Amino acid sequence: MRPDLNALIVTKLSQLGINPGKNRLYQRPYPDAFDLVPYPTGWRVPDFIKFSGDDNRSTWEHISQYVAQLSEASSSNSPRVHLFSLSLTGTAFSWFSSLPPNSVRSWNQLEQKFHDHFYSDDNEAKLIDLTSARQNRHESVSDYFKRFKETKIRCFNLSISDKDLVDLPLVVLRSYLR
């Protein structure tokens, strides 16, 4: 292999945290000090719901569940980062394990890296999904509202007032019932 091509490959691999030709022992992607922060008194590490990156769960759903499961330990940056790997499995755990040493300095940075790597808008609903939701011919009003609510829950980045949101299904119902 040409020396300049070899140097380019080694440089690119190093940027990804891979050091070819060196013994690669695992090193945490966060500073050692994060492991020294004590947990709240009486708090126990929960059995986290796992994110694999291969299922239909969104990154938003996983982060929300993870922070909720941390409960009072979520108030500090360090435990959020330190325990995050326990909420991962499969491809997602491999991703976390391959992050370069000291590449994560805060929870916000880790969360952003996680979204950047795993986020897919395949499961995210948009405003158009809500505005085009119509009550099916033989669907009860209750079932229609339930379906509308389930669609709304999948709108992770929707910016609409509650009043306008309530008006959406009502407009469709009124026109359908006329």
N, C-alpha and C positions, 0 to 999 in steps of 0.2 A: 504494500500500500504506500502511496506517496506520502512523504512526511507532512505536507501541508494539509492533506485530507485527513490523515490520522490525527493531527493536532486539532482540526476543526471538530472531528467526532468526539474526541476527549473533552474538548471545551463544552460542547453541547450536552454531553452526558453529565458533566460536572454541574452544569446549570440546573439539571434535573435532580441533582443530589446523588448521582451515581458516579462512583469513583472507580473506573476500570483499573484492574491490576492491583487494587488494594483490598485488604481484608475488610469486608463491610460488616462490622458489628452494628447492631441496632443502637441508635441514639435517638432519644426523644426529640420531637420537632419543636419543643418548647424549652425554656430555661429551667435548669434544675430547681431554682427557687420556687417554682410552681408546686413542686412536690412537698415543700416544707410548710405550706399553709395548712393549719389545722382545720378539721371539719367542726361544725357546730356540735356542742356537747350533746351526747346521746344520739346523734345522727348516724344512720347506717347507710351504706352504699346500696341503692335499690337494684333490683333486677331489671335493668333497662330494656325497653323494647328496642329490638335491633333493626338497624338500617343496613341493607345489603347493596343498594344501588341497582338491584336487578328486579325489583318489584314495582308495583304501581304507587308506592308512597312517594309523596313529594318531599323535597328538602325542607319546605316550610313546615309541613306536618311533622317531620322528624324533629326539627329544632324545637318546635313548640312543645312536643311531647317530652323531649329530653329535658328542657328547662323546667317543665312542670314536675317531672319525676325527681329532679334535684331538690325541689322544694326550697327549704331555707338555705341550702348550700349553694343555690344559684345566685345568691346576692353578691358573691365574690367572683372576680374574674378567674382566679387560679383554679378552683375546683371545676369550673365549667370546662376549662381547657384540659386539665389533668385527667378528668374522668370521661372525656368525650369518646375515647377509643373503646370504652366498655359498652357504648351504645352502637357500635359498628360490628359488622360481620362480613365475611366474604370479600368481594371486590372493594367495598368501602373501607374495610379494615386494612386491606393491602395498600390502598391509596394513602391512608393515614400513616401507616408504617413506613411508607416510602418518602414522606415529606423530609426535606433536608433538615439536619440538626439546627436548632435555634431559628428556624424559619417562621415560627409562630410566636408572636410577642404579646398577643392579647386575644380575648374571646372574639371580639369583633373581627379580627383578622382571620382567625380560624373559621368562623362562621362564613365569612365571605369566600374563603378558599373552598369550603365545602359546597356552597351554592354554585360557585364558578365551575366546579368539577362535575357535580351531579345534577344540577337543576335541569329540568326538562319541562317545557310548557305543555307537554302532551296531556297532562292531568289538570292543567289550569283552565278554568272557564273564563270567558271574557264577557264584557257587557253585551255583546251581540247574542251570546247564548241566553242571557236573561231576557233581552227584548224580543227574541224570537220564540221563547217558550210559550207554547199554546196549550190550552187544555184539550186533551184528546176527547174524541166524541163520546166515549163511554167511561171517561175518567171522572171520578167524584171530585168535588171541590177540594175535599181534604187531601186526596191523593195528589192533585195538581199542586196544591200549596206545599206539600211535602217534597215533591220533585223540584219545585222552584227553589225551595230552601236548600236542598242538597246541591243544586247548581250554584247557588249564591255562595255556599261554603267553599266551593272550589275556585272562587274568584279571589285569589290571594292579594291582588294588587288593585282592587276596585276602589275608586274614589267616587262615591255617590252618597248623597244624604239619605238618612233613614226614611224621610218623607217621600223622596223620589223613588226609593227602592220599594216602598210599600205600594206606591201608585202603579208600578209596572205590572204586577199580576192582576191588579184590580181592573185596569184598563182592558186587558185581554178578556177577563171574565165578563165584564159588562158588554163588550161587543159580542161575545159568544152567546150570552144569555138573551140578547135582544131578539 
